[in-house]
Amino acid sequence: MPNLEHVDIDLCCYFSGQVFKKIGQFQQLIYFRIERGRDNASLIEQCEDIHFGGGTLPKLEFLDVDPSNSNRPVGILTKTDLVRESLKSYKNIDLPAESVMSKNLTFAKDYLEEEQVAEAMRSNNIHYVLVEDEQSNWIGMASTVDILEEMAHSNKAFPYNRRRKVEY
């Protein structure tokens, strides 16, 4: 199990939140998603149950926990958040995900141009925005890296603008 990379769970009513007390032990974890069903709404407080149990999850790219079954994000948790928290005490962290994640979320409509989203990110000093459609349904997330890659490809920026072959 230490090599576990992908967790995607739709919880049933008999699932114990204790399973998530030590996810920090899975150093290869890249993707982690849990969706609570209506049947177990009172049994599991997922954001409170998820602890990092001594690890900073260096490969984590995605963590999605829906504590209210609303399909709306309640926070963003990044590798930087985990590293920052572990550096505060210079030891392994064992905290609930809810206490580490950023709850100040910024949303962008899906019809905005990348320049508009980039400006919103720059002016708010953030690296992630949540993307929603015109009906305010959450449909995804964009990062500064996503925006930069899109702008580079659409503008044919370096290294795409070279006219001659570069010899090494």
C-alpha positions in Angstrom: 0.0 0.0 0.0 2.8 2.6 0.4 3.0 2.8 -3.4 -0.7 3.8 -3.7 -1.0 6.6 -6.3 -4.7 7.0 -6.9 -7.7 7.0 -4.5 -11.2 7.7 -5.9 -14.0 6.7 -3.5 -17.8 7.1 -3.4 -18.4 6.3 0.2 -21.1 3.9 1.4 -22.8 4.2 4.8 -20.5 1.6 6.4 -17.2 3.2 5.6 -15.1 4.5 8.5 -13.3 7.8 8.4 -10.5 6.2 10.4 -9.0 4.9 7.2 -7.9 8.4 6.3 -6.0 9.2 9.6 -2.6 8.4 8.1 -2.7 9.2 4.4 0.7 10.9 4.8 2.2 7.4 4.8 1.4 7.1 1.1 4.3 9.1 -0.4 3.4 8.1 -4.0 -0.1 9.5 -3.7 -1.0 11.7 -6.7 -4.8 11.8 -6.8 -7.2 11.6 -3.8 -11.0 12.1 -4.2 -13.8 11.2 -1.8 -17.4 11.8 -2.4 -19.8 11.2 0.5 -23.2 9.8 -0.4 -26.4 11.0 1.2 -26.8 7.8 3.3 -23.7 8.4 5.4 -24.1 12.2 5.9 -24.0 11.9 9.7 -21.4 9.2 10.0 -18.3 10.8 8.5 -17.0 14.3 8.8 -14.5 13.9 6.0 -12.5 17.1 6.3 -12.0 16.4 10.0 -11.1 12.7 9.4 -8.3 13.3 6.9 -5.0 13.7 8.6 -1.6 13.7 7.1 -0.1 11.5 9.7 3.5 12.4 9.3 3.9 13.0 5.6 3.9 15.9 3.2 2.8 14.0 0.1 5.4 15.3 -2.3 3.6 14.0 -5.4 0.0 15.1 -4.6 -1.6 16.9 -7.5 -5.3 16.6 -6.6 -7.3 16.4 -3.4 -11.0 16.6 -3.5 -13.2 16.0 -0.4 -16.8 17.0 -0.5 -17.9 17.3 3.1 -21.4 18.5 2.3 -22.3 16.5 -0.8 -22.9 19.9 -2.5 -20.4 19.3 -5.3 -18.9 22.7 -4.5 -15.3 22.9 -3.4 -14.7 23.9 0.2 -11.0 24.6 -0.1 -7.8 24.0 -2.0 -4.9 22.1 -0.6 -1.5 22.3 -2.3 1.9 20.7 -1.8 3.1 24.2 -0.8 0.4 24.3 2.0 1.7 20.9 3.3 5.3 21.9 3.2 4.7 25.2 4.9 2.7 23.5 7.7 5.5 20.9 8.3 8.1 23.7 8.4 6.3 25.5 11.2 7.2 22.9 13.7 10.1 21.2 11.8 8.5 17.8 12.2 6.0 15.7 10.5 2.5 17.0 10.5 -0.6 15.3 11.8 -3.4 17.8 11.2 -6.8 17.6 9.7 -6.9 18.6 6.0 -9.4 21.3 6.9 -6.9 23.1 9.1 -4.3 23.3 6.4 -6.3 24.0 3.2 -7.0 27.5 1.9 -10.7 28.3 2.2 -10.6 31.7 0.5 -11.6 30.5 -3.0 -11.6 32.5 -6.1 -13.9 31.5 -9.0 -13.7 32.4 -12.7 -16.3 31.8 -15.3 -15.5 29.3 -18.1 -16.0 31.9 -20.8 -13.2 34.3 -19.7 -10.1 34.7 -21.8 -6.8 33.4 -20.3 -5.5 37.0 -20.1 -8.5 37.9 -17.8 -7.9 34.9 -15.6 -4.2 35.6 -15.4 -4.8 39.2 -14.4 -7.2 38.1 -11.7 -4.6 35.6 -10.4 -1.9 38.3 -10.4 -3.9 41.0 -8.7 -5.1 38.6 -6.0 -1.7 37.0 -5.6 -3.1 33.5 -6.1 -2.0 30.5 -8.1 -5.3 28.6 -8.5 -8.8 29.6 -9.5 -11.8 27.4 -9.6 -13.7 27.4 -12.9 -17.5 27.5 -13.0 -20.1 27.6 -15.8 -22.7 30.3 -16.3 -25.0 28.5 -13.8 -22.3 28.6 -11.2 -21.7 24.9 -11.3 -18.1 24.0 -10.5 -16.5 22.4 -13.5 -12.7 22.5 -12.8 -9.6 24.3 -11.7 -6.9 26.3 -13.4 -3.4 27.0 -12.2 -0.9 29.6 -13.2 1.0 26.9 -15.0 -2.1 26.0 -17.0 -2.6 29.7 -18.0 1.1 30.1 -18.9 1.1 27.0 -21.0 -2.1 28.0 -22.8 -0.7 31.5 -23.5 2.6 30.1 -24.8 0.9 27.8 -27.2 -1.7 30.3 -28.4 1.0 33.0 -29.0 3.5 30.6 -30.5 5.9 31.8 -27.9 9.4 30.5 -27.3 10.5 27.8 -28.3 7.8 27.7 -31.1 8.9 30.9 -32.8 12.3 29.7 -34.0 12.8 29.7 -37.7 16.1 27.9 -37.8 17.2 24.7 -36.4 19.3 25.0 -33.2 22.4 22.8 -33.1 23.7 21.6 -29.8 
